[in-house]
C-alpha cells in the first residue's frame, strides 16, 4: 500500500498508524498538525488512526511568515 | 500646572485590546524573510511586539528533526501567535490553513485571514476573503482580516464579526509607505473594531503616520526584515509606533498658512 505524504508518494510495507508515521519521520516530539484527506486528525487520535491505501496525508508546522510577501508555491522562500 | 483628570487620562495606560486580550505594544510583526532564526528572534525582541505572525507549511520530508524550529525560538507561551493564511488565493485554502493552525497551536483561535487576488500587486481578493471570514467566524475563529483600503468593505468585515480590520497602506512588501491616508482616516473614523495598517510600511516615519492617523496598530514584516540592519530597524519601529500613537492622542496643532511667532512680541528692547 502507499500514501501521499506532503504531496509525495510513500510506500508503506504494513498498515501503519499516524503516530508510527510521525515517529518514522522523526516528528513525534515536534509541534505539528496532521490532515488526512483534508480532515484534521487531532493529536489525541494519532495513536489509533490507521492509514489506508491512497490516503493523502499533510503534516504541517509553523515557520516564519509575515504580512505575506509569499507568492504561490513559494512556501519556503 | 495642576494635575487635571484630563492629564491623568492622557498619561494612563493605553492598551491595545484585540478579541478581549490586552496588549501594551501596538506593533505587530511578521517572522518571515529573516536570514536565520537567531536574527528573527533578535528583531522580534527589539520590536517589543507581543503578537507575531507565522505561516503554516509542510514539514520538509527528511528535514533534520534536531534543528530548532520557530516555536522553539519564539515560544508560543511568551508571544501571541497569529497564524497567517499568506499565500492563499481562495477561501477554501485559507479556511484549511486556519483549521490546521488551530490544531497546531492547541486550539488557539486568533488568525490573520489573507486571501490574495493578484501575484503582482498582492492585493486581496475581497469576495473570497468575505466568504472565508464568514466560515471562520461560524467555526469560532477570531479573525483579523487583511483587506484593501475601501471603507465600505472595512465596515462589512467589522459588522460580520471580524475582531480587527487591517487595511493595506501600499502593496505587501512594497515599502511605499502610507499611500492612502484619506482612506485610512475614513476607515478609522467609522471603526467599531481595532484598525491596523497591514502592509506598505517602509520606514519608521510611515509607521508613525499610520498611528497619527488614528490606527490602533501596525503590522509589518518586510520593513524590518528587509532593512540593512533589521534589529536596529525593529527598535526604530517600536519607537515610531509609540511616538505616532502619543501624537495622535495629544492632538496635533492646527495647520496655518503663515508664520506665527512662538516668542512674545511684547518687551522687546530693539
HADDOCK unambig.tbl for C-alpha pairs under 7 A between the chains (distance, minus, plus):
assign (segid A and resid 6 and name CA) (segid B and resid 58 and name CA) 6.40 0.50 0.50
assign (segid A and resid 25 and name CA) (segid B and resid 62 and name CA) 6.98 0.50 0.50
assign (segid A and resid 26 and name CA) (segid B and resid 65 and name CA) 5.81 0.50 0.50
assign (segid A and resid 27 and name CA) (segid B and resid 65 and name CA) 6.50 0.50 0.50
assign (segid A and resid 31 and name CA) (segid B and resid 104 and name CA) 6.50 0.50 0.50
assign (segid A and resid 32 and name CA) (segid B and resid 104 and name CA) 5.54 0.50 0.50
assign (segid A and resid 33 and name CA) (segid B and resid 100 and name CA) 5.97 0.50 0.50
assign (segid A and resid 33 and name CA) (segid B and resid 103 and name CA) 5.77 0.50 0.50
assign (segid A and resid 33 and name CA) (segid B and resid 104 and name CA) 4.72 0.50 0.50
assign (segid A and resid 40 and name CA) (segid B and resid 100 and name CA) 6.85 0.50 0.50
assign (segid A and resid 42 and name CA) (segid B and resid 103 and name CA) 6.68 0.50 0.50
assign (segid A and resid 58 and name CA) (segid B and resid 58 and name CA) 6.83 0.50 0.50
assign (segid A and resid 59 and name CA) (segid B and resid 58 and name CA) 5.66 0.50 0.50
assign (segid A and resid 59 and name CA) (segid B and resid 59 and name CA) 5.99 0.50 0.50
assign (segid A and resid 60 and name CA) (segid B and resid 56 and name CA) 6.28 0.50 0.50
assign (segid A and resid 60 and name CA) (segid B and resid 57 and name CA) 5.11 0.50 0.50
assign (segid A and resid 60 and name CA) (segid B and resid 58 and name CA) 4.15 0.50 0.50
assign (segid A and resid 60 and name CA) (segid B and resid 59 and name CA) 5.12 0.50 0.50
assign (segid A and resid 61 and name CA) (segid B and resid 56 and name CA) 5.59 0.50 0.50
assign (segid A and resid 61 and name CA) (segid B and resid 57 and name CA) 5.72 0.50 0.50
assign (segid A and resid 61 and name CA) (segid B and resid 58 and name CA) 6.33 0.50 0.50
assign (segid A and resid 61 and name CA) (segid B and resid 59 and name CA) 5.91 0.50 0.50
assign (segid A and resid 61 and name CA) (segid B and resid 104 and name CA) 6.94 0.50 0.50
assign (segid A and resid 62 and name CA) (segid B and resid 54 and name CA) 6.29 0.50 0.50
assign (segid A and resid 62 and name CA) (segid B and resid 55 and name CA) 5.68 0.50 0.50
assign (segid A and resid 62 and name CA) (segid B and resid 56 and name CA) 4.79 0.50 0.50
assign (segid A and resid 62 and name CA) (segid B and resid 57 and name CA) 6.50 0.50 0.50
assign (segid A and resid 62 and name CA) (segid B and resid 70 and name CA) 6.61 0.50 0.50
assign (segid A and resid 63 and name CA) (segid B and resid 54 and name CA) 5.93 0.50 0.50
assign (segid A and resid 63 and name CA) (segid B and resid 55 and name CA) 5.27 0.50 0.50
assign (segid A and resid 63 and name CA) (segid B and resid 56 and name CA) 6.16 0.50 0.50
assign (segid A and resid 63 and name CA) (segid B and resid 57 and name CA) 6.80 0.50 0.50
assign (segid A and resid 63 and name CA) (segid B and resid 70 and name CA) 5.74 0.50 0.50
assign (segid A and resid 64 and name CA) (segid B and resid 31 and name CA) 4.39 0.50 0.50
assign (segid A and resid 64 and name CA) (segid B and resid 32 and name CA) 4.29 0.50 0.50
assign (segid A and resid 64 and name CA) (segid B and resid 54 and name CA) 5.15 0.50 0.50
assign (segid A and resid 64 and name CA) (segid B and resid 55 and name CA) 5.87 0.50 0.50
assign (segid A and resid 64 and name CA) (segid B and resid 70 and name CA) 6.57 0.50 0.50
assign (segid A and resid 65 and name CA) (segid B and resid 30 and name CA) 5.73 0.50 0.50
assign (segid A and resid 65 and name CA) (segid B and resid 31 and name CA) 4.90 0.50 0.50
assign (segid A and resid 65 and name CA) (segid B and resid 32 and name CA) 3.85 0.50 0.50
assign (segid A and resid 65 and name CA) (segid B and resid 53 and name CA) 6.19 0.50 0.50
assign (segid A and resid 65 and name CA) (segid B and resid 54 and name CA) 4.49 0.50 0.50
assign (segid A and resid 65 and name CA) (segid B and resid 55 and name CA) 4.58 0.50 0.50
assign (segid A and resid 66 and name CA) (segid B and resid 30 and name CA) 3.75 0.50 0.50
assign (segid A and resid 66 and name CA) (segid B and resid 31 and name CA) 5.46 0.50 0.50
assign (segid A and resid 66 and name CA) (segid B and resid 32 and name CA) 4.97 0.50 0.50
assign (segid A and resid 66 and name CA) (segid B and resid 53 and name CA) 5.69 0.50 0.50
assign (segid A and resid 66 and name CA) (segid B and resid 54 and name CA) 6.35 0.50 0.50
assign (segid A and resid 66 and name CA) (segid B and resid 221 and name CA) 5.29 0.50 0.50
assign (segid A and resid 67 and name CA) (segid B and resid 30 and name CA) 5.95 0.50 0.50
assign (segid A and resid 67 and name CA) (segid B and resid 198 and name CA) 6.76 0.50 0.50
assign (segid A and resid 67 and name CA) (segid B and resid 199 and name CA) 6.40 0.50 0.50
assign (segid A and resid 67 and name CA) (segid B and resid 220 and name CA) 6.16 0.50 0.50
assign (segid A and resid 67 and name CA) (segid B and resid 221 and name CA) 6.01 0.50 0.50
assign (segid A and resid 68 and name CA) (segid B and resid 86 and name CA) 4.88 0.50 0.50
assign (segid A and resid 68 and name CA) (segid B and resid 87 and name CA) 6.84 0.50 0.50
assign (segid A and resid 68 and name CA) (segid B and resid 172 and name CA) 6.66 0.50 0.50
assign (segid A and resid 69 and name CA) (segid B and resid 172 and name CA) 5.97 0.50 0.50
assign (segid A and resid 69 and name CA) (segid B and resid 173 and name CA) 5.65 0.50 0.50
assign (segid A and resid 70 and name CA) (segid B and resid 86 and name CA) 6.66 0.50 0.50
assign (segid A and resid 70 and name CA) (segid B and resid 87 and name CA) 5.63 0.50 0.50
assign (segid A and resid 71 and name CA) (segid B and resid 87 and name CA) 5.70 0.50 0.50
assign (segid A and resid 71 and name CA) (segid B and resid 119 and name CA) 6.16 0.50 0.50
assign (segid A and resid 72 and name CA) (segid B and resid 87 and name CA) 5.63 0.50 0.50
assign (segid A and resid 75 and name CA) (segid B and resid 57 and name CA) 6.61 0.50 0.50
